[in-house]
Each structure stands twice: as structure tokens, then as C-alpha cells.
């Protein structure tokens, strides 16, 4: 398993980072999975993914900030881990189309489901970097305060 650090930059130049664990064991395999995963992440986020680091830093500028990206609106999806613990899966700069008027995240939307499915046992990503675990379900989602 490899740890992957994702970095986003919002419209004001502020940077958010999140580290996740992939089940891939090679950098080439991780890069392939990252490309697939980022497409799903971009479908639910307005953030501009600007950098990905595995055990070496990506300096190819392959990830450019999204023009007109929103202003640091973050969400947390509460998920149930296979290890029995609940976790918050942070989604930096979530796209407004997945947010209800009360700030809840529409966890049943196909794009959100496709994103969270990447953490299921058949997926390539895990929660809890110290003791990586897959998730069994998505409980809820809410904008961060």
C-alpha cells in the first residue's frame, strides 16, 4: 500500500491537503489508480487539484487549478469502516450541485456514490492511514463549519 498526498488550491490561492492510502504497491499502479480516482473526485468537487505526491513528488504540472473554482467550501462524508470505527472522509471544495439547502451532502447521487465506492473492499483506496481499512457504508454528509 502507498500513501498519496493530494493538494488542492482554491480561487484565493489557499491550499488544502489530504492523504489517503491506496492498495497499489507500485508507483506506476498508483498513478493509474490516481488518474481514475481523480476523475471521480473532480465530479463532486469544484477544487483545483494542483499536486499529487506518492513516495515521489509529481512535478509535471499535470494537475492545473480549475478556473473559477469555488472558495474553500469543504464537506465531510461520515463513513463506517470495516474495522468498526466511523471516519470522516473530507471532500475539499465540494461542488454545490451535491449540497442541499440545509448543507447536507446528497450521498445517493451517482457521482458521490462512484467516488465513495473507491473505498469499498473492491476499491483501491482506504481510510485510516495508520491501519488502512475499507469502508462498508456512507452514513451521511455535511458541509464543514
N, C-alpha and C positions, 0 to 999 in steps of 0.2 A: 504494500500500500504506500502511496505517496501523498504528501500534503501539498495542497495547491493554494497559494495566496492570490485572491482576486482583488483588484483595486479599481474603484470607480471614481470619476471626477464629475461633480455636478456643474451646473451653469455658472456658479460663482467660484469655481476652481477648488472647492473643498473636496477632500479625498476621503473615501470610505474604504475599508478593507475587511475582508472576511477570509478566513482559512477553512478549507474543507478537506476531507480525506477521500481519495479515490482508491478503488480496489486495484487499479492498474499498478504494475510493478516496474514498468519501463517508461522513460520519458516520452518515447515515441507513442506508446499506447496511451499515456496520459494526455498528450497533445491531441490525439484523435478524439478521445472522450471529452476533453475540454471544448473542442470545436462543436461537438454535438450538444453538449450541456449548455454552452453559452447561447446557442440559438434558442433554446427553451427559456433560459433566464431572460434574454432580451425580449422575449414575447410578453413577459409580465413586468418588465422594468423600463423606466424611462432613463435610467442611468447610462452614463457613458463608460463602458468597461475600457480602462486605459492600460491595464497591466495585469499579467498573469505570471506568477513565479512558482516553479516546482522546486527542484533542487538546484536549478539554474534559472536565472532571470531572463524573461523574454524581452529582448531589446529590439525586436524587428518593427516596432510601431504598427503591428498588425491590428491592434485594437485602438480605434480613434474615438474620441468623445463624440457623443451623439449631438448634433446641432439642435439647440432648443431643449436640451434635457432639462428636466424639472429641477426644483430647488429642494434637494435633500429630504424628500418625503419617504420615510422608511417604514417598513411593515415587519411584523413578526408573525410567523406561522407557528402555532403550537402543535407539536407532533409527539406521537407516542413512540418511544424507542423499543426495539425488540428486547432490550435489556431491562425493561420495566420502568424506566425513567422517562419523564416528559422533558422535551427540549424546545427551545425557541429557535426556529430557522429564520434568520434575518434575511430580508429581501430589500437591499438598498434601492431607494428611488423607484418604488413600485409604480407602475403605470396606473393612472387614475381610472381607467376602464375596469379595473378589478376591485375598486373600492366603492362601497355603498355610502349613502348619505351620512350614516352614523359612524363611518370609519372602519366598518368590518370589511374583511377581505372575502371575496367570493371564491371560496375554496373549491367549489364544484365546477368552476369554469374550466373548459378543456385545456387552456394554456397553463393554468395553475396546476391542474392535475398532471399534465405532461411534465411540468417542472418537478413536482414533488415525487412523481413516480421514479425519478432518478435516484431516490434514496431508499426505495424498497429493496428487498433482498435480491431481486434480479437486476437492480440498477448498479451503477458504478460509483456511487457517492455515498458517504457515511456521515453520521452525526458523531459528536464527541471525539475529538481528535486524540485524546489520551487513550481511550478504549473504544475504537471505532465500532459503531453499531448501525444497522439499518433501521428504518422506521417501519412501523406497522400500520399507522394511520395518521391522518391530519385531523386534528381536533377542532381548531379554529384559527382565525387570522384577524389581526387588528393593526391599524396604523400605530406606530410608536408615538409616544407623547414627548 
